[in-house]
Amino acid sequence: MDTDILIVGAGNGGMGAAAYAAAHGLNFRVIEQNGNVQDTRHWVGAVDGFGAQAQGIKMDRAKLLSEISRYASGKCDQRVVKTWINESGEMIEFIRSIMEDKYGVKMVYTYGDEAKWPAENAEHNTDYMYPEIEYTYDRSSGAARNELLLDYIRELGYDVDFKTSLAKLEKDSTGRITGIIAQSTEDDHFIRYNANKGVLLACGGFPGNPYMMEQLDPLGTSVTTACSYSPADKGYGIRAAVWAGANLDKEAAPMLFDRGIVAPGVDGGYVASDSAFGGKAFPGPIRQYNPGTQPFLKVNRNGERFANESSPYNDIVYAAAHQPGRVYAQICDANVLEDAKRFHTIGCSAQTRNGGEKYFQGKVDEAVAAGTLFVCDTIEELADKLGFTGEAKDTFLATVERYNELYDKQNDEDFGKPAYRLSAIRTAPFYGCWLGASLLTTEQGIAINDKGQALDNDNKPMPGLYVTGDMSGSFFANNYPCLMAGVAMGRTLTYAIKAIKQMGGLE
């Protein structure tokens, strides 16, 4: 197969790139190892896009750059971050033009009070920046962005070569990437794709590969109890790039949500599984228990509180790495929804407060049926259901009493949690469950420059090779800054378009 541009992967980045290439009449092909486009991540982060302009919101771009660098402990490439900051507004307008103008699916910009944590957060906690960058769309029609983008490119005469998997990258004597060898997943025959202007890898991270997880992210793996990823993401694109000479980020950057609900007695980390790739899987039966992100009381197996629960998603699961079994119990009472509204978490955790009684009860019913959540008339009964016995039970009951004291004082003397994030535990029924991390994806990827080009081990651009999405690096370094809702997907789509511009001579 001969083409100018080859896009590997029909997920969020790949379909965004394909749509942009199709809109500009470029010569390209897309391959995807599965039989359909991959799951859409609905929330996209963009700076000073169409909704912000309408509301008169102007981002402090220098402060945003500094905040992302702080999350990364300075281990990101600020030039790579700046490309997203400076070009994501154009990206989101392109997506809007297809979603709204072409298919009538209204996009939604999150701003104002909905986008911010209350000011009290800074009184005792570290002060975070909550940029107004989140875009999503009305999903009541059942629309999914990646499916619509597939329709879009098909209407323009293009398609995706499904059931076609990346085997290896090819390069010439000068080191330029000239294309790939692919393999049919139906009959295993090989196909050479020659790409005259370049290859874009958009193959995802490696959350579905226990070999890579254990070697590259032993800490994140140890605290994870459930998965919320597509198990197709096994790091094949990252490995192909490394074999071709690309530079892999040196530190893990998992996207861990504090929603990995499990039964009492279950530890964090893999368990044996005959049906899973690599013979290992995480033990949680539910992909994500969304109320787990709410800052309710959390205790370890000794019944002790061990951290400030008002934190970004991943902080509490890392704190649990130092606790027995690397898991923790979350406790709340009948006022759970009223408390969640007052807590006002942002990003996807806001579903708990915005979804109301029906949404919350659905999550409760699912978790109760799975034997991972307990709803009891007394705290003593809840303690028994959660598996606390002997001294640990006594400690647990004393911890609940102490937490109620702190609520009455409206002052967390023990861990400095803001008063508006405290809650009483006095009104039946009482809810309790054990939690660890729910692994969404990995962000440790191939180092790139501000044009989206892959870098070699000398940090020099690899001609003809571009990378986007979860398999690209240089941006997060430690973890995904979950208080900046949509920044990962914003980065993915911005660099998808950037790569097409580079290969297509559009800038």
N, C-alpha and C positions, 0 to 999 in steps of 0.2 A: 504494500500500500504506500503510495506517495502522497504527501501533503505538505503544506507549509508549516502548519502548527499542529502539534499533537497534544491533546489534553488527556491526562491519565487520571481517571476517577470521575464519576458522575454524582458527586455529593454536592455539598454547599459551594465549595470553591470551584469545582469543575463545571457545575451548571451555570454559575455566575460568569465564569470565563467564556463558556460556550455562547451564552446569550449575548455578551458584549461582542464577541467575534462575529456572530451571526448578524447582529445589528449593523456591523460595518462591512458586511459582505466578504469577509476573509475566507481563505481556503484552510479549513481545519477539519480534524476528526477528533472524536471523543471515544475512549474505550472505558469499559466498566466491567469488573470481574463478576458482578452479580447480574441478575436478570432484570433489574429495575434501578431507577435512580435511588440514591440513598436518602436516609431520613433528613428532613428539614429541621435545622435549628432556627426557631422562629424569631428570636430576639437579635437585633443587629445594632451595634453601636456606631454612631457617626457624629462627627463634630460640625456644628453650625449648618445642619441640613435644613430641609424645607420647613419642618415644624418649628425649629428654633428661630428661623428667620421670621416666620409669621408672628411669633410671640415676642420678638425683640430680644431674644436671648443670644448673647455673644460670649463664647467660651474664652476663658483665660488660658490660652494655649501653652504658655510657658509653665504655668502652674500645673496643668494637666500632664505635661511631659515630665515634670519633676515628680509628680505623684506616682506615675507609672514606674519611674526609675526607682522610687522608694520601695514600692512593692517588690521590685526585682532585686533589691539590695544593691543597686547600681550595676548589675550584671547583664543588663540589656544593651543593645546598640541603639542609642537615642536617635540616630538618623533613620533607623528602621521604624521606630515609633512615630517619628515626625511625618513619614509618608502617610501613615494612617490618619494622623491628626489633620494634615493639610489636604488630603485627597478623598477622605471618606464622605464629605458632603456631596461631591460629584457622584460618588458611588451610590449613595442612597437615593439620589434623584433619578439615576438610571433604573434602579430597582423599582422605585415608585412609578415611573413611566410605564413599566410593563404591568405591574400589579394593578394599578388603578386605571390608567388610561386604556390599556389593552384588554384587561380581563375584569375590571370593575370590582376588584377586591380592595377595600379601603385600608390604607395604612394608618397606623396610630403612632403618634409621638407622645412620649411620657415626659411631662415637665411639671414645674411648680411643686406644690405640696406632695403630690404623689411620688415625685422623683427624689424626695429628700427625707433623710432621717431627721427627727426633731433636734433642735439646737442643744437640748440637755445632754446629748451624747458626748459633747466635748468637756463637760464639767469634771468628770472623773476619768473617762476613757481617753485614749489617743484620739485626736481629731482627724477624721478622714475627709477626703474630698469626694463628693457625690456628684459627678458631672451629669448634666442633663443630655444624655446621648442615646437613650434607648428608643428604638423603633421596633414595632411589631405590626401585625395586621389582623384584620377581622377573620377569625378562623371558624366562625359560626356556619359558614357555607361548606366547610370541609376542605377548603382550599389549602394546598401546601405549595410553598414557593418553588421547590425543586420540580414538582410535577408541572407547574405552570411554565417554568422555564423550558422544560422538555417540549411542551406544546408549542412554545414560542419558536424554538429553533426548527422544529419540524415544519411549521408553517412557512419558514424561510428556506426550506429545502435541505436541511441538515438532519442528522440523527445521531444516535449513540450506538456504538458497536458493543452490545451487551455480551456477557459471558465470555469476555476477553480479558485475560489477566496479564499484568506486567511480569515478565521473566527477568529481563536485564536491560540496562541502558547500553547503547553502542556509541563509540566515539572514534574519530579518525586519528591519523598520525600526529595531528597538531594538538589533540586533546579536546577538540570540539565535540559536543554531544550531537550526534547526527540522527538519532532516532532510538527505537527500542526493538527488542524481540519480545513479542507477546505470545500467549498460549491460549488456545480455546479451552474453556472449562467444560465443554461438552464432549469433545473427542481428542483433546490434548495436542492437536496439531499446532505447529508454530507459525507465526505470522511476523514478517519484518515490516515495521512502519518506519519509512524514511521521512524525517521532518526537516525540511529545508531551512526553516527559520527558527526552530526550537521546539523544546518539549517542556510542558508545564506539568509538574507532579502535584496532584491534589488528592493523595491516596489516604489521608487520615493518619492518626497516630498508631499506637500499639497497645491499647487497653485490652484487646482480645488475645494477646500473646503472653502467656505466663512466663515463658523463657525470658523475654525482653523485660517484662515488668519486674521480675525478681532480680535481674542483673542490673538494670538501669535505675530502678526506683524501689530499693528494699524498704525504705521508710514508709512511703505511700502504700505499698503493697501490704505492709504489716498491719495498718490501721483500717484497711478496707474490708467491709463485710457484704457489700452488694455492688452490682454493676448496673449502670444505666446507659451503656454504650451499645453501638452496633457491633456484635461479635465478629463482623467481617473485617474490622480494623486490626490487622495483625502486624503492622509495621513493614509490610513488603516494600513499599515505596522508599522508606527510610533506608532499609537494607540495600536496595538496588542503588541508591544514591551513594551510600558509603562505599560499596564495592567499586563504584565508578570514581572514587576519590574525593567525595564530599566530606565536609567537616560537620560532625554531629555535636550539638551542644553538650557540654560536659556535666551538666547537673540536671536532675529530674525536675519536671514542672507539671505535676498531675493536676487535673481539675477535680478536686474532691468536694462533694457536697455532704453535709452532715445529716444524711437521710437514710443511712444503710441499716434499716431495722432488722433485728434478728431475735431469735428465741433466747430465753434465759440460758446461761451457761455456754453460749457460743462465743468463741474468740474471734478477734480480727485476723485477717489473712486467708489464704487459700485453704480449701479442703479438697480431698481427692474426688474426682468425678470421671467416671468411665465415658460419659457422653461429651465432655468438653474438650476443646482443642488443648493439647498438651497434658490432658488428664487432670487438670486442676480448674476449679471454679470458686467463686466467692459464695459463702453459705446463705446469704440473704435471699428469701423467696420473693421479695418485692423490689422492683427497680429503684424506686424512690418513695420514701414516706415524707411528703413535703412538710408536714407540721414539725418534723425534726429540726428544722432550721430556726424555729421560734426560740427566743432566749429564756426558756423556762429553767427551773432548777435542774441541774445535772449532777449526778453523783457516781462514784466508782463502785466496785464490788464490795468495798469495805463500808459502803454507806456514807462516804465522805464527799463533800463538795471539793472540787480541785481546781477550778478556774472561773474566770469571769465569762459568763455565757453570752454576753452581748458582744459579738465579734464577727468578723467575716466567716463565711461558711467553713473554711478549712481549719481555722484556729483551734476549735474545740477537738477535732479529731486528732490533730497533732498533739494537743495536750494529753489526749487519751493514750498516746504511744507510751507514756510513762505510768500508766495505770494497769492494774491486773487485767489480763485478757485483752487489753487495748480496746475496751468498749466502755460504755457508760449508760446509765439509766436516766431518762427524762421524766419528770413528774409535773403534772398540772391538775387543776380541779375543774369543776363544772363551768367556770367562767372563761374557759379557754378561748372562745371566739372574741369576747370582749377584751381579753388581755392581748390577743393577737392584733386587734385593731389599734390598741394603744401602743404596742411595740413598734408598729409601722416599719417592718422590714421591707427592703426593696429588692428589685430583680425578680427572679422566678419564685422566690419564697413568698412574695406578696400574694400568690395564689391562695394561700391559706386564709388570709383576711378578706380578700376580694371575692373568693368563691362562696363564702357564706356557709350556712348550715348544711346545705345539700352537699357541697364539695367536701367539707370536713367530715360529715358523717360517712360519706363514701370511702374516704381514706381510713376512717376508723373501722368500718365494716370489713374492708379488705384485710387490714392488719389483724383484727380479731380472728377472722377466719383462718389466717395463716399461723395462728398461735404465737404472734409476736407483740400483741398489744393487749393490755388488761384494763378493764373498766370495773372498778370496785366501789362498794358503799363505804368502806373505811380505809384509812391509811394502813392499818395493821393488816387487813386482808390483802391490800396491794403489795405490801412488803413481802408477804408469803408467796404471792403469785410471781413476783419478780425474783424469787429465790434467795432472799435475805434470811439468814438464820443466825442464832446465837448473838455474839457480840456485834456482828455486822448489822443485824436487824435493829439492835438497840441504838447503834450509831446512826443508822438511817432515820429512825424515828426522831432522834435528837436533832439531826440535821434539818428535817422538815420543820421542827419546832423553832430552831434557830432562824431558818429562812423566813418564817412568819414574823418573827421578831424584827428582822431587818426590814421587812415590808412595812410593819407598823411604824418603824422609825423613819421610813423613807430614806434610808441611808445604808448602803452596803458597806459596812465596816470591814468585811472580810476580804472582798475582792474588787471593790470600787465600781460595781456595776451601776450605771445611771439609774436613778430612782424610778423613772418612767418604764424601765425594763424589769422591775421587780414585780412579783405577783404573789398573792396569798394562796395558800393550799389548805382550805378549810371547808369548802362546800362540795358535798358529794354530787355526782360521782367523781371519783379520782381516776386519772388516766396515767398509765405508766408503761414504758417500753425500754428495751435495750437498743442502743444505736452504735454504729461505727460510720465509716465513710462509705458513700456511694460514689463509685468511680465513674465520672462522665467521660473523660478522655484524658489523653496526655498531650502536653504542649512542648515537650522536649523534642526538638526537631533539627533539621538541617540548617546550618547557619546561612543567612541570606544578607544581601546588601539592600540599600534603599530602593533599588529597582526590582527587587524580588529575585535576583540572580543567586543561584547556589554558590557558596564559597568552598574552595578546596581547603586542605589542611594548612595551607599558608595564608588563608583568608584572602585568596585572590578569586575573582569571579570565574566560574566555569562556563565558557562560551556555549550557548545553546541550551542551558538548563536553568529552569525557573521552578520555584517551589512556593506553594501557598497552603494555608490551612493548618491543621494540627501537626502536619509533618514538617512545617517550617519552624525555625527557631529564631533566636536573636531578639525576642520580644518580651517574654514573660520571666524566664530564668528560674524563678522559684515556684510560682503558682499563679493561677488566674485571679486577677483582682475582682472578686465577685461583686463588690460594691459599685463597680463601673459596668452596669448591666449591658451586655451585648458586645463588649469590647473585643472578645475573641472572634466572634462571627464578623464584626466590622472589619477587623484586621484581615480575616480570610477573604472576604469579598473585595476589599480594597486592593489587595495584592493579586487576586485573580484578574481583576481588570488591568492592573499595572503591568502584569506579565503580557497580556494580550496587546496592550499599547506598545510595549517594547518589541515584541516579535512582529507585530503588524505594522510597524513604522508609523504609529499614530501620535507620537510625540517626539 
